[in-house]
Amino acid sequence: MSRKIKPSQGRLLISEPALRDFYFSRSIVLLVEHTAEEGTFGLIINKPINLKLNEVVKDFPQNEFPLYLGGPVHPERLFYLHTLGEQLPGSIHVFGNIYWGGDIQRLMEMIDLNMVSRNQVKFFIGYSGWDAGQLNKEMEEKSWIVTQATARGVLSNNPKDMWGNILKKLGNDYAIWANFPADPILN
């Protein structure tokens, strides 16, 4: 059951089914930055929280954008992925047409003017981070598998079945994981 894809910017980490961590159980993490020297920065893309963006971020324009739990690091900070590219000065290219960050004031203006839709931007509170070498250690422990990301998948607003669906697409070895009970003790 070994996959040869290595962690790198723009790829997805898929947690193995027995990972019991509050943040990472059945999670999908987009690797936004990954270097051997500096470590890894990622955002969990399939864990919405029951709050809207303007309920959490002061002075943000009224909107219906969902808010996601990006990870356990800096839960007081806002992060965002988008397809707006150069329309948001300071954006950093991740892969394909996916960018992160950029001029928040410009983004707020665009949202206020209804120039941005829910399928163009995804907001996160906190992020997932690994020190140099830490993610490799977790990979050796088989806590994660790595697969290719798609822009459509990353910005999907239907996270409920995302983890299982990605595993099923990876083939029979991983499709078994998709059917693994969330709590094996209750099975």
C-alpha positions in Angstrom: 0.0 0.0 0.0 2.9 2.4 -0.6 2.4 5.6 -2.7 5.4 7.2 -4.3 4.1 10.8 -4.2 6.1 12.9 -1.9 4.9 16.0 0.1 5.3 19.2 -1.8 3.6 22.5 -2.3 0.2 22.1 -3.9 -0.3 18.5 -2.9 -2.8 17.0 -0.4 -2.1 15.1 2.8 -4.9 12.6 3.6 -4.9 11.3 7.2 -5.0 7.6 7.7 -8.3 6.4 9.3 -7.0 5.6 12.8 -5.5 9.0 13.4 -7.4 10.2 16.4 -6.2 13.8 16.7 -9.0 16.3 17.1 -7.7 18.4 14.3 -6.4 15.8 11.9 -8.9 12.9 12.2 -10.2 12.3 8.7 -8.7 15.5 7.5 -7.4 16.7 4.1 -4.6 19.2 4.3 -3.5 21.3 1.3 0.3 21.9 1.5 0.7 25.6 0.8 4.4 25.6 1.5 6.8 22.7 2.0 10.6 22.8 2.2 13.1 20.4 3.9 14.8 23.4 5.6 11.9 25.4 6.8 9.1 22.9 7.3 5.5 22.8 6.1 2.5 25.1 6.2 -0.9 23.7 5.3 -4.6 24.3 5.6 -7.2 21.6 6.4 -9.8 22.0 3.6 -12.6 19.7 4.8 -13.4 20.9 8.4 -16.0 23.7 8.3 -17.0 25.3 11.6 -20.5 26.5 12.5 -19.7 30.2 12.1 -19.8 32.6 9.2 -16.8 34.7 8.4 -18.3 38.0 9.4 -19.4 36.5 12.8 -15.7 36.0 13.6 -13.8 38.7 11.8 -14.5 42.2 13.0 -15.5 44.7 10.3 -15.7 42.1 7.6 -18.5 42.8 5.0 -21.8 40.9 5.4 -21.5 37.6 3.5 -22.4 33.9 3.5 -18.9 32.6 3.2 -18.3 29.5 5.4 -15.4 29.4 7.7 -13.0 26.4 8.0 -10.7 25.1 10.7 -7.3 25.4 9.0 -5.4 23.8 11.9 -4.2 24.2 15.5 -1.6 26.9 14.9 -2.6 30.5 15.4 -6.4 29.9 15.6 -6.8 33.6 16.1 -5.6 34.4 12.6 -7.4 34.3 9.3 -6.0 32.6 6.2 -7.6 32.2 2.7 -7.2 30.4 -0.5 -8.5 31.8 -3.7 -8.5 31.8 -7.5 -8.3 35.6 -7.8 -4.5 35.6 -8.5 -3.2 39.1 -9.4 -6.5 40.7 -8.5 -5.3 40.4 -4.9 -1.8 42.1 -4.7 0.6 40.1 -2.6 -1.1 36.7 -3.4 1.2 33.7 -3.4 0.8 31.1 -6.1 0.3 27.6 -4.7 -0.5 25.5 -7.8 -2.7 25.8 -10.9 -5.0 28.7 -10.4 -4.9 28.4 -6.5 -3.3 31.3 -4.5 -3.2 32.1 -0.8 -3.2 35.4 1.0 -2.9 38.8 -0.6 -4.4 42.2 0.1 -7.2 41.6 2.7 -8.6 45.1 2.2 -8.9 44.6 -1.5 -10.6 41.2 -0.9 -13.0 42.8 1.5 -13.9 45.5 -1.1 -14.5 42.8 -3.7 -16.7 40.8 -1.3 -18.6 44.0 -0.4 -19.2 44.7 -4.2 -20.3 41.1 -4.8 -17.3 40.5 -7.1 -16.3 37.2 -5.4 -18.3 34.0 -5.1 -18.0 31.1 -2.7 -16.3 29.0 -5.3 -13.5 31.5 -5.7 -12.3 31.8 -2.1 -12.2 29.7 1.1 -11.5 31.1 4.5 -9.7 29.4 7.4 -9.0 30.1 11.1 -5.6 28.8 12.1 -3.2 26.6 10.0 -1.4 23.3 10.2 2.3 23.4 10.5 5.2 21.0 10.8 8.8 21.8 11.7 11.6 20.7 9.3 11.7 16.9 9.3 8.5 16.5 11.4 6.2 15.7 8.4 8.7 13.2 7.0 8.7 11.4 10.4 4.8 11.3 10.4 5.0 10.0 6.8 7.3 7.2 7.9 4.8 6.4 10.7 2.1 6.1 7.9 -0.1 8.8 9.5 -0.6 10.4 6.1 -0.7 9.7 2.4 0.0 12.2 -0.3 -2.0 12.8 -3.5 -2.4 15.4 -6.2 -4.7 18.3 -5.5 -7.2 19.9 -7.9 -8.5 23.5 -7.7 -12.0 22.3 -7.8 -11.5 19.9 -4.9 -9.6 22.4 -2.8 -12.3 25.1 -3.1 -15.2 22.6 -2.8 -17.9 23.8 -0.4 -19.1 20.2 0.1 -16.6 18.8 2.6 -18.8 16.2 4.2 -17.7 13.2 2.0 -14.5 14.7 0.7 -12.1 12.5 2.7 -13.8 9.2 1.7 -14.3 10.2 -1.9 -10.6 11.1 -2.3 -9.6 7.7 -0.8 -11.9 5.8 -3.1 -10.3 7.6 -6.1 -6.9 6.4 -5.0 -7.8 2.7 -5.6 -8.9 -0.4 -3.8 -6.2 -0.3 -1.2 -7.4 3.1 0.0 -11.1 2.6 -0.7 -11.0 0.2 2.3 -10.0 3.2 4.5 -13.0 5.2 3.3 -15.3 2.5 4.9 -13.3 2.4 8.2 -15.6 3.4 11.1 -14.9 6.9 12.6 -14.8 5.2 16.0 -13.9 1.5 15.7 -14.8 0.9 19.3 -18.4 1.7 18.5 -18.5 -0.7 15.6 
